């Protein structure tokens, strides 16, 4: 991404001196922000393309990163000022799973947006175990119980059934594990206390990390038999004729939290005005993406298709971004909330989001020892910084850019995310009682258990 011209620089300087003086000018106007080539990086692209960063006096360079580890390392070392992150990354870093660093988020980038895809061969074996709907197409949501006979065949041949996910603390890892376990399949445990971070202890399905853009090719090569990833890489499998998405994460958990924008805690403390201005721009971008019933999505698709952003065909990106999703070739269904960026208060960093991720880290052994309910609450409050979000949101209301009704009541507690549906297994998520929630699963660690 190239920096703007001298004329744009002049606009930045004037904006920095005039816009939102109650916040104060950005302490660091020149910024480099990282992202992975996924459609849910859209708020960053739109904030740049629509001039929202510029309005805040911010001179932003957006830079695609090779994978999630490289991205996180860039934020930790200061090579990047901030980044599009997996919702679990700030939490994982803060509690010391993998890279140890104090990362915070004050902005939720989107809801939903992922899918689980299997190869054509696996789909053919699953299909006899899936009921038809009234239209003759497979009835959704599809349970992982339909995958179990396939895995049994692999086991009988002495072969491992392998699936890809994008990072150990990714939504994709936890959603894939959730779906498998709901269908009676054990996705395996981590045992960091014993130096085993494979996540494959006692696994019926062996999960491994693959960068999102490489998922379709890795499956086509036979290295994995399926994967969980964000768009456009599920639709890419359909487009290439190599696989079939069997379920979306909207079907696993309607309006589940997905990506966040993360910075180090030290960076946020050193550059508070810059952080607030970044948040203002990102909130405006998210609003633009969803306003008037997604009226701007076609324009967003054209922007995201550029090689400097997602770099996939417009047709592939449009499949999900414009409110539809294709399962088998030709089985196109309306999914208006597949990508949600602003409605349902999507941008607010609810503590319950953090607690769900932490609960899954404990369920699968990434958190090796039991923690008190208070620990979950305190960790969520430390990492998910609603206080900073509220400050930015209030300035957008005060200057008339957005309306109070665009946000939840900013004077309320706002602990649990609203507008969420039931999880696919019917187990109620109880964020105020995380240990009781963890103990309610048939498959997963409970109490003081360790793998």
C-alpha positions as CSV (number, residue, x, y, z in Angstrom):
1,X,0.0,0.0,0.0
2,X,1.6,3.3,-1.1
3,X,1.5,6.4,1.0
4,X,-0.6,9.3,-0.2
5,X,0.7,12.2,-2.2
6,X,1.8,15.7,-0.9
7,X,-1.8,17.0,-1.4
8,X,-3.1,14.2,0.9
9,X,-0.4,15.1,3.4
10,X,-1.7,18.6,3.5
11,X,-5.2,17.4,4.2
12,X,-3.9,15.2,7.0
13,X,-2.1,18.1,8.7
14,X,-5.2,20.3,8.5
15,X,-7.5,17.5,9.8
16,X,-5.1,16.9,12.7
17,X,-5.4,20.5,13.7
18,X,-9.2,20.9,13.3
19,X,-11.0,17.6,13.8
20,X,-12.4,16.7,17.2
21,X,-10.2,19.0,19.2
22,X,-11.7,17.5,22.4
23,X,-9.7,14.4,21.7
24,X,-6.5,16.2,20.7
25,X,-4.3,15.7,17.7
26,X,-2.8,12.2,17.1
27,X,0.5,11.8,18.9
28,X,1.6,9.5,16.1
29,X,-0.1,10.3,12.8
30,X,2.0,8.0,10.6
31,X,0.9,4.4,11.2
32,X,1.4,1.0,9.7
33,X,-1.4,-1.5,10.3
34,X,-1.3,-5.2,9.4
35,X,-4.0,-7.6,8.1
36,X,-4.5,-11.0,6.7
37,X,-6.2,-11.4,3.3
38,X,-9.7,-12.1,4.4
39,X,-12.9,-10.3,3.7
40,X,-13.3,-9.3,7.4
41,X,-10.3,-7.0,7.1
42,X,-12.9,-4.8,5.3
43,X,-13.1,-2.0,8.0
44,X,-9.4,-1.3,7.5
45,X,-9.7,-1.1,3.7
46,X,-12.9,1.0,3.8
47,X,-11.5,3.4,6.4
48,X,-8.6,4.0,4.0
49,X,-10.5,4.1,0.8
50,X,-13.3,6.4,2.1
51,X,-10.9,8.8,3.7
52,X,-12.0,8.1,7.3
53,X,-8.4,7.7,8.5
54,X,-7.5,10.9,6.7
55,X,-10.4,12.7,8.5
56,X,-8.8,11.8,11.8
57,X,-5.4,13.2,10.8
58,X,-4.0,9.7,10.4
59,X,-1.5,8.8,7.6
60,X,-2.0,5.0,7.4
61,X,-0.2,2.3,5.5
62,X,-2.0,-1.0,5.3
63,X,0.3,-4.1,4.9
64,X,-0.8,-7.7,4.3
65,X,1.0,-10.2,6.5
66,X,2.0,-13.8,5.7
67,X,0.2,-15.4,8.6
68,X,-1.2,-14.8,12.0
69,X,2.0,-15.4,13.9
70,X,4.0,-12.9,11.7
71,X,1.2,-10.4,12.2
72,X,1.2,-10.8,16.0
73,X,5.0,-10.6,16.2
74,X,4.8,-7.4,14.2
75,X,2.5,-5.8,16.7
76,X,4.5,-7.0,19.7
77,X,7.9,-5.8,18.3
78,X,6.4,-2.5,17.1
79,X,6.9,-3.1,13.4
80,X,3.2,-2.7,13.2
81,X,1.2,-0.2,15.2
82,X,-1.8,-2.4,15.3
83,X,-3.6,-5.1,13.3
84,X,-6.6,-7.0,12.3
85,X,-6.5,-9.9,14.7
86,X,-8.1,-13.2,15.6
87,X,-10.3,-12.5,18.6
88,X,-8.4,-15.0,20.6
89,X,-5.0,-13.5,19.9
90,X,-5.0,-10.6,22.5
91,X,-6.3,-13.1,25.1
92,X,-3.8,-15.8,24.2
93,X,-0.9,-13.4,24.3
94,X,-2.0,-11.8,27.6
95,X,-2.3,-15.1,29.4
96,X,1.0,-16.3,27.8
97,X,-0.2,-19.0,25.5
98,X,2.4,-18.9,22.8
99,X,3.7,-15.4,22.5
100,X,3.6,-13.5,25.8
101,X,2.5,-9.9,25.4
102,X,0.0,-7.5,26.8
103,X,-2.4,-7.0,23.9
104,X,-5.7,-5.2,24.1
105,X,-8.7,-4.7,21.9
106,X,-11.2,-1.9,21.9
107,X,-12.9,-2.7,18.6
108,X,-14.7,-5.9,17.4
109,X,-14.3,-6.0,13.6
110,X,-17.2,-8.3,12.7
111,X,-19.6,-11.1,13.5
112,X,-19.8,-14.5,11.7
113,X,-17.9,-14.9,8.4
114,X,-16.5,-18.4,8.6
115,X,-17.3,-21.8,7.2
116,X,-16.2,-25.4,7.4
117,X,-15.4,-27.0,4.0
118,X,-14.6,-30.7,3.1
119,X,-13.1,-32.2,0.0
120,X,-15.4,-33.5,-2.7
121,X,-14.4,-37.1,-1.8
122,X,-15.3,-36.6,1.8
123,X,-18.6,-34.9,0.9
124,X,-19.6,-37.8,-1.3
125,X,-19.1,-40.1,1.7
126,X,-21.0,-37.8,4.1
127,X,-23.9,-37.2,1.7
128,X,-25.8,-40.5,2.4
129,X,-25.9,-39.6,6.1
130,X,-27.5,-36.2,5.5
131,X,-31.2,-35.7,5.3
132,X,-32.7,-33.8,2.4
133,X,-34.8,-30.7,2.7
134,X,-38.1,-30.1,1.0
135,X,-36.3,-28.8,-2.1
136,X,-34.1,-31.9,-2.4
137,X,-31.0,-30.1,-1.2
138,X,-29.2,-31.1,2.0
139,X,-31.0,-29.9,5.1
140,X,-29.0,-27.5,7.2
141,X,-27.4,-27.2,9.7
142,X,-25.4,-30.3,8.9
143,X,-24.2,-32.1,12.0
144,X,-20.7,-33.6,12.4
145,X,-22.4,-36.9,13.0
146,X,-22.5,-37.2,9.2
147,X,-18.7,-37.1,9.2
148,X,-18.3,-39.8,11.8
149,X,-18.7,-42.8,9.4
150,X,-16.1,-41.2,7.2
151,X,-13.6,-40.9,10.0
152,X,-14.3,-44.5,11.1
153,X,-13.3,-45.6,7.6
154,X,-10.0,-43.7,7.8
155,X,-9.4,-45.2,11.2
156,X,-10.1,-48.7,9.9
157,X,-7.4,-48.1,7.2
158,X,-5.0,-46.9,9.8
159,X,-5.1,-43.3,8.4
160,X,-5.5,-40.0,10.2
161,X,-8.3,-37.7,9.2
162,X,-6.8,-34.2,9.0
163,X,-8.4,-30.8,8.9
164,X,-7.0,-27.3,8.8
165,X,-7.6,-24.3,10.9
166,X,-5.7,-21.0,10.8
167,X,-4.1,-20.6,14.3
168,X,-4.3,-22.3,17.7
169,X,-6.2,-19.4,19.3
170,X,-8.4,-18.7,16.3
171,X,-12.1,-18.6,16.2
172,X,-11.8,-21.2,13.4
173,X,-10.0,-23.7,15.8
174,X,-12.7,-23.3,18.4
175,X,-15.6,-23.3,16.0
176,X,-14.3,-26.4,14.2
177,X,-13.7,-28.1,17.6
178,X,-17.2,-27.1,18.8
179,X,-18.8,-28.5,15.7
180,X,-16.9,-31.8,15.8
181,X,-17.5,-32.3,19.6
182,X,-21.3,-31.5,19.1
183,X,-21.3,-34.4,16.7
184,X,-19.6,-36.8,19.1
185,X,-16.1,-36.4,17.7
186,X,-13.1,-35.6,19.9
187,X,-10.9,-32.9,18.2
188,X,-8.0,-33.5,20.7
189,X,-6.4,-31.8,23.6
190,X,-3.4,-29.5,24.2
191,X,-1.0,-30.1,27.1
192,X,1.3,-27.1,27.3
193,X,2.4,-28.1,30.8
194,X,3.9,-31.2,29.2
195,X,5.3,-29.3,26.2
196,X,2.6,-30.7,23.8
197,X,1.0,-27.9,21.9
198,X,-0.2,-30.1,18.9
199,X,-3.7,-30.2,20.2
200,X,-4.0,-33.8,19.0
201,X,-4.0,-35.8,22.3
202,X,-6.9,-38.4,22.1
203,X,-8.0,-36.8,18.8
204,X,-10.5,-38.4,16.4
205,X,-9.7,-35.6,13.9
206,X,-6.2,-34.2,13.7
207,X,-6.2,-30.4,13.3
208,X,-3.2,-28.4,12.0
209,X,-2.5,-24.8,11.2
210,X,-2.7,-23.6,7.5
211,X,-2.6,-19.9,6.5
212,X,-6.1,-18.9,5.1
213,X,-5.2,-18.2,1.5
214,X,-3.4,-21.6,1.3
215,X,-6.4,-23.7,2.5
216,X,-7.9,-24.6,-0.8
217,X,-4.6,-25.7,-2.4
218,X,-3.6,-27.6,0.7
219,X,-6.9,-29.5,0.6
220,X,-6.7,-30.1,-3.1
221,X,-3.2,-31.6,-2.6
222,X,-4.7,-34.1,-0.1
223,X,-2.7,-32.9,2.8
224,X,-5.9,-32.1,4.7
225,X,-9.4,-33.4,4.0
226,X,-11.2,-30.2,5.1
227,X,-10.8,-26.9,6.9
228,X,-12.4,-24.1,8.8
229,X,-11.6,-20.6,7.5
230,X,-13.0,-17.2,6.8
231,X,-14.1,-15.9,3.4
232,X,-13.4,-16.0,0.6
233,X,-11.6,-19.3,1.0
234,X,-14.7,-21.5,1.5
235,X,-16.3,-20.0,-1.6
236,X,-13.0,-20.4,-3.4
237,X,-13.3,-24.2,-3.0
238,X,-16.7,-24.1,-4.6
239,X,-15.5,-21.8,-7.4
240,X,-12.6,-24.2,-8.1
241,X,-14.8,-27.3,-7.8
242,X,-12.6,-28.9,-5.2
243,X,-14.8,-28.9,-2.1
244,X,-18.1,-28.3,-0.4
245,X,-18.8,-26.0,2.5
246,X,-20.9,-28.1,4.9
247,X,-21.8,-25.4,7.5
248,X,-21.2,-21.7,8.3
249,X,-20.3,-20.4,11.7
250,X,-23.6,-18.6,11.7
251,X,-25.2,-22.0,11.8
252,X,-22.9,-23.1,14.7
253,X,-23.6,-19.9,16.7
254,X,-25.6,-17.0,15.2
255,X,-23.8,-13.7,15.5
256,X,-20.6,-15.1,17.1
257,X,-17.7,-12.7,17.6
258,X,-15.0,-13.0,15.0
259,X,-12.0,-10.6,14.5
260,X,-10.8,-7.7,16.5
261,X,-8.4,-4.8,16.1
262,X,-5.5,-5.2,18.5
263,X,-2.7,-3.0,19.8
264,X,-0.2,-3.5,22.7
265,X,-1.3,-2.1,26.0
266,X,1.8,0.1,26.1
267,X,1.1,1.5,22.6
268,X,-2.5,2.4,23.7
269,X,-1.1,4.2,26.8
270,X,1.6,6.0,24.8
271,X,-0.7,7.2,22.0
272,X,-4.2,7.6,23.5
273,X,-5.4,10.2,21.0
274,X,-4.1,8.2,18.1
275,X,-5.9,5.1,19.4
276,X,-9.2,7.0,19.8
277,X,-8.9,8.4,16.3
278,X,-8.2,5.0,14.9
279,X,-11.3,3.7,16.6
280,X,-13.5,6.5,15.2
281,X,-12.3,5.8,11.7
282,X,-12.9,2.0,12.1
283,X,-16.4,2.5,13.6
284,X,-17.3,4.8,10.7
285,X,-16.0,2.2,8.2
286,X,-18.0,-0.6,9.9
287,X,-21.1,1.6,9.7
288,X,-20.5,2.3,6.0
289,X,-20.3,-1.4,5.3
290,X,-23.7,-2.2,6.9
291,X,-25.7,1.0,6.4
292,X,-28.9,1.0,4.3
293,X,-29.2,-2.8,4.4
294,X,-25.7,-3.5,3.0
295,X,-26.2,-1.0,0.1
296,X,-22.4,-0.4,-0.1
297,X,-21.4,-4.0,-0.3
298,X,-21.0,-4.2,-4.0
299,X,-18.6,-1.3,-3.9
300,X,-16.8,-3.0,-1.0
301,X,-16.4,-6.2,-3.0
302,X,-14.7,-4.3,-5.8
303,X,-12.3,-2.7,-3.3
304,X,-11.6,-6.0,-1.5
305,X,-10.9,-7.8,-4.7
306,X,-7.8,-5.7,-5.3
307,X,-4.5,-7.5,-4.9
308,X,-3.4,-5.0,-2.2
309,X,-6.3,-6.2,0.0
310,X,-7.9,-9.7,-0.4
311,X,-6.9,-10.3,-4.0
312,X,-9.7,-12.8,-4.9
313,X,-12.1,-12.7,-7.7
314,X,-15.1,-10.3,-7.3
315,X,-17.5,-13.2,-7.9
316,X,-16.0,-15.2,-5.1
317,X,-16.0,-12.4,-2.6
318,X,-19.5,-11.3,-3.5
319,X,-20.9,-14.7,-2.7
320,X,-20.8,-14.1,1.0
321,X,-20.4,-10.3,1.2
322,X,-23.6,-9.5,-0.6
323,X,-25.8,-11.8,1.6
324,X,-25.7,-15.2,-0.1
325,X,-23.6,-18.4,0.5
326,X,-23.0,-21.3,-1.9
327,X,-22.7,-24.8,-0.5
328,X,-22.7,-27.4,-3.2
329,X,-22.3,-25.8,-6.7
330,X,-25.6,-24.3,-7.5
331,X,-27.0,-24.6,-3.9
332,X,-27.0,-20.8,-3.2
333,X,-28.9,-19.7,-0.1
334,X,-29.6,-16.4,1.4
335,X,-27.5,-15.6,4.5
336,X,-28.0,-11.9,5.0
337,X,-26.0,-11.9,8.2
338,X,-23.1,-14.0,7.0
339,X,-20.8,-10.9,7.3
340,X,-21.9,-8.4,10.0
341,X,-19.7,-5.4,10.6
342,X,-21.9,-2.9,12.5
343,X,-25.5,-3.9,13.1
344,X,-26.3,-5.8,16.3
345,X,-23.7,-3.6,18.0
346,X,-21.0,-5.7,16.3
347,X,-18.2,-3.3,16.9
348,X,-18.6,-3.2,20.7
349,X,-16.0,-5.3,22.6
350,X,-18.3,-7.2,25.0
351,X,-16.7,-9.0,27.9
352,X,-18.8,-12.1,27.2
353,X,-16.9,-12.5,23.9
354,X,-13.6,-12.8,25.7
355,X,-15.1,-15.2,28.2
356,X,-16.3,-17.6,25.5
357,X,-12.9,-17.7,24.0
358,X,-11.2,-18.3,27.3
359,X,-13.7,-21.1,28.1
360,X,-12.8,-22.9,24.9
361,X,-9.1,-22.5,25.7
362,X,-9.7,-24.2,29.0
363,X,-12.0,-26.8,27.5
364,X,-9.3,-28.0,25.1
365,X,-6.3,-27.7,27.5
366,X,-4.6,-24.5,26.3
367,X,-5.3,-23.2,29.8
368,X,-3.8,-26.2,31.6
369,X,-5.1,-25.6,35.1
370,X,-8.6,-24.6,36.4
371,X,-9.2,-20.9,37.0
372,X,-11.8,-19.2,39.2
373,X,-14.8,-17.4,37.7
374,X,-13.3,-14.2,38.9
375,X,-10.2,-14.9,36.9
376,X,-12.2,-15.1,33.7
377,X,-14.0,-11.8,34.5
378,X,-10.8,-10.0,35.3
379,X,-8.9,-11.2,32.2
380,X,-11.8,-10.2,30.0
381,X,-11.9,-6.7,31.5
382,X,-8.1,-6.3,31.1
383,X,-8.1,-7.3,27.4
384,X,-11.4,-6.2,26.0
385,X,-11.4,-2.5,26.7
386,X,-14.9,-1.2,26.4
387,X,-14.0,1.9,28.3
388,X,-11.8,3.1,25.4
389,X,-14.5,2.1,22.8
390,X,-17.1,4.1,24.7
391,X,-14.9,7.2,24.7
392,X,-14.5,7.0,20.9
393,X,-18.2,6.3,20.4
394,X,-19.3,9.2,22.5
395,X,-17.3,11.7,20.3
396,X,-19.0,10.3,17.2
397,X,-22.4,10.9,18.8
398,X,-21.4,14.4,20.1
399,X,-20.2,15.6,16.7
400,X,-23.2,14.2,14.9
401,X,-21.3,11.6,12.8
402,X,-23.4,8.8,14.2
403,X,-26.5,8.6,16.4
404,X,-26.9,7.4,20.0
405,X,-29.1,4.6,18.8
406,X,-26.3,3.2,16.7
407,X,-24.7,2.0,19.9
408,X,-25.7,0.1,23.0
409,X,-26.5,2.3,26.0
410,X,-23.0,3.5,26.7
411,X,-23.9,4.1,30.4
412,X,-25.1,0.5,30.9
413,X,-22.9,-2.5,32.0
414,X,-23.0,-4.1,28.5
415,X,-21.5,-7.4,29.7
416,X,-23.1,-9.9,27.4
417,X,-23.4,-9.6,23.7
418,X,-27.1,-9.2,22.6
419,X,-28.7,-10.6,19.4
420,X,-27.0,-14.0,19.6
421,X,-28.7,-17.3,18.8
422,X,-28.4,-20.7,20.4
423,X,-25.3,-22.7,19.9
424,X,-25.6,-25.8,17.6
425,X,-25.4,-28.3,20.5
426,X,-28.1,-26.5,22.5
427,X,-25.7,-25.9,25.5
428,X,-26.5,-22.5,27.0
429,X,-23.6,-20.1,27.2
430,X,-23.5,-18.7,30.7
431,X,-20.7,-16.0,30.7
432,X,-21.2,-15.1,34.3
433,X,-20.6,-18.7,35.3
434,X,-17.7,-19.8,33.0
435,X,-16.7,-22.9,35.0
436,X,-20.3,-24.2,35.1
437,X,-20.4,-23.7,31.3
438,X,-17.1,-25.5,30.7
439,X,-18.3,-28.4,32.9
440,X,-21.5,-28.8,30.9
441,X,-19.9,-30.3,27.8
442,X,-19.8,-34.0,27.3
443,X,-16.5,-33.8,25.5
444,X,-13.9,-31.5,27.0
445,X,-11.9,-31.0,30.2
446,X,-13.8,-30.4,33.4
447,X,-13.0,-29.2,36.8
448,X,-9.3,-29.9,37.6
449,X,-8.8,-32.3,34.7
450,X,-5.6,-32.1,32.6
451,X,-4.9,-34.2,29.6
